[in-house]
Amino acid sequence: MISCGEPSGDLYAAELARRIRARDPAAVITGFGGERLRAAGADLLGDFSGLSVTGLLEVARVLPRTYRMFRRLVAAARAERPDVLVAVDFPDFNFRLAAKVRRLGVPIVYYISPQLWAWRSGRMKTMRALADRVLVIFPFEEQIYKDAGVPVEWVGHPLLDVMPAPRPKHPLAAEMGLSTAAPIVALLPGSRRNEVRSTLPGLAAAARQIRERLPSVQFVVARAPHITDDLLSPLQSPGGVPAVVLDGRADDVLQLADLALVASGTVTVQAALHECPMVVVYRLSPLTYRLGRPFVRVSTFAMANLVAGKRVVPELIQDDFTPARVAAEALDILTNPERAARMRDDLRDVRRRLGTPGASDRAARAVLEVAGRSRNRATTLR
């Protein structure tokens, strides 16, 4: 059984499912996820469409549907007794699910572990009590979990497994209706609907300011699944900037862009893998930010910066996220070749630190090891 509750988790869970089936074609996979996991051969009991949100108030609105999904998964685990539950990130849901399913005697593998070292570190005790194995994707995480007494294995980052081969830039740009003769700025405003509502108006306003200084600049939007046209309306508002909108092609967009304006999250790693200079932004509701900020233990948020161990890309979080600040950072990168080159060098080092391809297969091996022990134990008891 696999449980993932957001688009990036769905991508990783799908690759995991494919590698599990490659290693064991008889494996039966069920659970909770999205279209990618379903396409990888999982028999889903429900999908996360509409449930993937950030912020306290936003989470409260989807609680009834979330709880129904929780009960459905627990009932299925009780009836089917899977050999292992694989929880993929999504900690507020998956911690509760794992605790309930573990009481049924089902072992737990936590893949794409939540950032316990960054905030609400008390949850590390919960992880130690819940997980038979934790599979982490960032190299610095392994020692943190070992020090906390959690059984852990660093498998590498699964984005390395799904990155497409680079394509020649000129044909790629022409295919998108863009020109490599003028600057290209990518906008990646997030994968959750409420993220886009919060982020895109500021990015659209920044884009207008950038275009005032660089009239030849071109904008392209990489739209995540479930992001509907109405959420992109800030780009069409009075005084908006023309932008090419592409669905499901973030890698192509990041390969082509001279600069990306991105919402903090997995996409910062994706941009780093493409060595694409970026400005990272994020904004939560004021109440959520005020309540959550005291629990945050890191001084930087973007994963590219955390992996590098220093601030290699600018971050504009909450009150610092203003159109003027975004435009100023963007214009400096676009017009300062030395700064852009330094950033690309630093991002190349981030890519090196993330390990080698094969993370999904290493994770599949670990999951099947735990499942095999569970199956052998059940056979012995019978």
C-alpha positions in Angstrom: 0.0 0.0 0.0 1.3 3.4 -1.0 0.0 6.8 0.4 0.9 10.1 -1.2 -1.1 13.3 -1.1 0.4 15.8 -3.5 1.8 16.1 -7.1 5.5 15.8 -6.3 4.8 12.8 -4.1 2.7 11.3 -6.9 5.7 11.6 -9.3 8.0 9.8 -6.9 5.4 7.2 -5.9 4.8 6.3 -9.6 8.5 5.8 -10.2 8.7 3.7 -7.1 5.7 1.6 -8.2 7.3 1.0 -11.6 10.5 -0.2 -10.1 8.7 -2.4 -7.6 6.8 -4.0 -10.5 10.1 -4.4 -12.5 11.7 -6.2 -9.6 8.6 -8.2 -8.7 6.0 -8.4 -11.5 3.6 -10.2 -9.2 3.5 -7.3 -6.8 0.0 -5.9 -6.1 0.0 -2.1 -5.3 -2.9 -0.2 -3.9 -3.4 3.0 -2.0 -3.9 6.8 -2.3 -2.3 9.0 -4.9 -2.8 10.7 -8.3 -2.9 9.9 -11.9 0.8 9.2 -12.2 0.6 6.5 -9.5 -2.5 5.0 -11.2 -0.8 5.0 -14.6 2.1 3.1 -12.9 -0.2 0.2 -12.2 -1.6 1.0 -8.7 -5.2 0.2 -7.8 -6.1 3.5 -6.1 -8.7 3.7 -3.4 -8.9 7.5 -3.8 -7.0 10.4 -5.3 -5.7 13.6 -3.7 -7.3 16.1 -6.1 -8.5 19.0 -4.1 -6.9 17.7 -0.9 -3.4 19.0 -1.5 -3.2 22.4 0.2 -1.0 24.5 2.4 -1.9 26.6 5.4 -4.0 26.0 8.6 -7.2 27.5 7.3 -6.9 25.8 4.0 -6.3 22.4 5.6 -9.4 22.9 7.8 -11.6 23.3 4.8 -10.7 19.9 3.4 -10.7 17.9 6.7 -14.0 16.1 6.1 -12.9 14.7 2.8 -9.4 13.9 4.2 -10.9 12.0 7.1 -13.1 9.9 4.8 -10.0 9.0 2.7 -8.1 8.1 5.9 -10.9 5.8 7.1 -11.1 4.1 3.6 -7.3 3.4 3.7 -7.4 2.0 7.2 -10.4 -0.2 6.4 -8.6 -1.5 3.3 -5.4 -2.2 5.3 -7.4 -4.1 7.9 -9.1 -6.2 5.3 -6.2 -6.8 3.0 -3.2 -6.7 5.4 -0.6 -5.4 3.0 3.0 -6.6 3.4 4.1 -3.0 3.8 2.8 0.6 3.9 4.9 3.1 2.0 4.2 6.7 3.2 5.4 9.3 0.8 5.9 12.8 2.4 2.5 14.4 3.3 3.2 14.0 7.0 0.1 15.4 8.7 -1.9 12.7 7.0 0.6 9.9 6.7 1.8 10.0 10.3 -1.7 9.3 11.5 -2.3 6.6 8.8 1.0 4.9 9.6 0.2 4.8 13.3 -3.1 3.2 12.7 -1.8 0.7 10.1 1.2 -0.2 12.2 -1.2 -1.4 15.0 -2.5 -4.0 12.5 1.0 -5.5 12.3 1.9 -3.9 9.0 5.5 -2.5 8.7 6.0 1.1 7.6 8.5 2.5 5.1 8.6 6.3 5.0 9.9 7.5 1.6 10.6 11.2 0.9 10.7 11.9 4.6 9.2 15.2 5.7 11.6 17.9 6.7 11.6 17.1 10.5 15.0 18.7 10.8 13.6 22.0 9.5 10.5 22.5 11.7 8.5 20.7 14.4 11.6 18.6 15.2 9.6 16.8 18.0 8.1 14.7 15.3 11.4 12.8 15.0 10.3 10.8 18.1 7.1 9.9 16.2 9.1 8.8 13.2 11.4 6.7 15.3 8.3 5.0 16.8 6.5 4.5 13.5 9.0 3.6 10.8 10.7 0.3 10.1 12.9 2.2 7.6 13.1 5.8 6.4 14.4 6.4 2.9 15.8 10.0 2.5 16.6 11.8 -0.7 19.0 14.5 0.5 22.5 13.5 1.6 22.6 15.6 4.8 19.5 14.0 6.1 21.0 10.5 6.7 23.2 11.5 9.6 20.4 13.5 11.2 18.1 10.5 11.3 21.0 8.2 12.4 21.7 10.5 15.3 18.0 10.4 16.3 18.1 6.5 16.3 15.9 6.2 13.2 16.6 3.3 10.8 17.5 5.3 7.7 19.0 4.9 4.2 19.9 7.6 1.7 18.8 6.5 -1.7 19.4 9.7 -3.7 17.0 12.0 -5.4 14.3 10.4 -7.7 14.2 13.5 -9.9 17.5 12.3 -11.4 15.6 9.2 -12.6 12.8 11.2 -14.5 14.7 14.1 -16.0 14.5 13.9 -19.8 17.6 14.0 -21.9 18.5 17.6 -22.9 17.1 18.8 -26.3 18.6 21.3 -28.7 17.6 24.8 -27.5 16.7 26.4 -30.9 14.1 23.8 -32.0 12.7 23.6 -28.4 12.3 27.4 -28.3 10.7 27.4 -31.7 8.3 24.7 -30.7 7.2 26.9 -27.7 6.8 30.0 -29.9 9.9 31.6 -28.2 13.2 32.9 -29.5 16.6 32.2 -28.0 17.7 35.7 -29.2 15.9 37.3 -26.3 15.8 36.6 -22.6 13.4 33.8 -21.5 11.9 33.9 -18.0 10.0 30.9 -16.6 7.2 31.3 -14.1 6.5 28.2 -11.9 4.0 29.4 -9.3 3.4 26.1 -7.5 1.6 22.8 -7.8 -1.3 23.4 -5.4 -4.2 25.6 -6.2 -3.9 27.8 -3.1 -0.2 28.2 -3.8 -0.9 29.6 -7.2 -3.6 31.9 -5.9 -1.1 33.3 -3.4 2.0 33.4 -5.6 1.0 34.2 -9.2 -0.4 37.7 -8.7 3.0 38.8 -7.2 4.9 37.1 -10.0 2.7 38.6 -12.7 3.2 42.1 -11.2 7.0 41.5 -11.1 6.9 40.3 -14.7 5.3 43.7 -15.7 8.2 45.5 -14.0 10.8 43.3 -15.6 9.3 44.0 -19.1 9.4 47.7 -18.5 13.2 47.5 -18.2 13.7 44.7 -20.7 11.0 45.0 -23.4 12.3 42.0 -25.3 11.9 39.6 -22.4 9.7 36.5 -23.0 7.7 34.7 -20.3 6.7 31.1 -20.2 4.6 29.4 -17.5 5.0 25.7 -16.6 1.5 24.8 -15.4 1.2 21.9 -12.9 -1.6 19.3 -13.1 -5.0 20.5 -11.6 -4.1 24.2 -12.2 -7.1 25.5 -14.2 -7.2 28.6 -16.5 -9.0 30.7 -13.9 -6.0 30.5 -11.6 -3.8 32.0 -14.3 -6.0 35.1 -14.7 -3.4 37.5 -13.1 -1.5 37.1 -16.3 -4.5 38.3 -18.4 -5.4 41.2 -16.0 -5.2 44.8 -17.3 -1.5 45.6 -17.8 -0.6 41.9 -17.8 2.2 40.4 -19.8 1.9 37.9 -22.6 3.1 34.5 -21.6 3.3 31.1 -23.2 1.5 28.5 -21.0 2.7 24.9 -21.2 1.2 21.9 -19.4 3.4 19.3 -17.8 6.7 20.4 -19.4 8.6 21.9 -16.5 11.8 20.2 -17.5 11.7 21.7 -21.0 10.9 25.1 -19.7 13.7 25.0 -17.1 16.2 23.8 -19.7 15.3 26.7 -22.0 15.0 29.5 -19.4 17.6 32.1 -18.6 15.9 32.6 -15.3 13.1 31.0 -13.3 10.8 32.7 -10.8 9.6 29.7 -8.7 7.5 28.9 -5.7 9.6 27.3 -2.9 9.3 23.5 -3.1 10.5 20.5 -5.2 10.8 22.7 -8.3 13.8 24.5 -6.8 15.6 21.1 -6.9 14.3 20.6 -10.5 15.7 24.0 -11.5 19.0 23.2 -9.8 19.3 20.0 -11.8 18.9 22.1 -15.0 21.4 24.6 -13.6 18.8 27.3 -14.2 19.3 30.5 -12.2 16.2 31.2 -10.1 14.5 33.6 -7.6 12.5 31.6 -5.0 9.3 33.1 -3.5 6.7 32.0 -1.1 3.8 33.4 0.8 1.4 31.8 3.4 -1.6 33.3 4.9 -0.5 35.8 7.7 -2.1 33.6 10.4 -0.4 30.4 9.2 3.0 32.2 8.9 2.8 33.8 12.4 1.8 30.5 14.0 4.3 28.4 12.2 7.4 30.6 12.1 8.5 30.0 15.7 8.8 26.3 15.0 11.1 26.7 12.0 14.7 25.8 12.8 16.4 26.8 9.5 17.4 30.2 8.2 16.8 29.3 4.5 13.9 27.6 2.9 14.8 26.7 -0.7 16.0 23.1 -1.0 18.7 24.2 -3.4 20.2 26.4 -0.7 19.8 23.7 2.0 21.6 21.1 -0.1 24.4 23.6 -1.0 24.8 24.6 2.7 24.7 28.2 1.7 22.4 30.7 0.0 23.2 30.3 -3.7 19.8 31.6 -5.0 17.8 34.5 -3.6 14.7 33.7 -1.4 11.9 36.2 -1.0 9.5 34.8 1.7 6.3 36.3 3.1 6.7 40.1 3.5 9.9 40.1 1.4 7.9 38.7 -1.5 7.0 41.9 -3.3 6.9 42.6 -7.1 9.6 45.2 -6.7 12.0 42.9 -4.9 11.4 40.0 -7.3 11.9 42.3 -10.3 15.1 43.8 -8.9 16.6 40.3 -8.3 15.5 39.1 -11.7 16.8 42.1 -13.5 20.2 41.9 -11.8 20.6 38.2 -12.7 19.5 38.8 -16.3 21.8 41.8 -16.8 24.8 40.5 -14.8 26.4 37.6 -16.6 29.0 37.1 -13.8 26.3 36.6 -11.2 24.3 34.3 -13.4 27.5 32.2 -14.1 28.3 32.0 -10.4 24.8 30.8 -9.7 25.0 28.1 -12.4 28.3 26.9 -10.9 26.8 26.7 -7.5 23.7 24.8 -8.9 26.0 22.4 -10.7 27.5 21.6 -7.2 24.0 21.1 -5.8 23.3 18.6 -8.6 26.6 16.7 -7.8 25.6 16.5 -4.1 22.2 14.9 -4.9 23.9 11.7 -5.9 23.5 9.5 -8.9 20.4 8.2 -10.8 18.8 5.0 -9.5 17.1 6.4 -6.4 13.7 4.9 -7.3 15.2 1.4 -7.9 17.2 1.6 -4.6 14.0 2.6 -2.8 12.1 -0.2 -4.5 14.7 -2.7 -3.3 14.4 -1.4 0.3 10.6 -1.6 0.2 10.6 -5.1 -1.1 13.1 -6.1 1.6 10.8 -4.9 4.3 7.8 -6.4 2.6 9.6 -9.8 2.2 10.4 -9.9 5.9 6.8 -9.1 6.7 5.6 -11.9 4.4 8.1 -14.4 5.8 7.0 -13.6 9.3 3.3 -14.0 8.5 4.1 -17.4 6.9 6.0 -18.5 10.0 3.1 -17.5 12.2 0.7 -19.5 10.1 
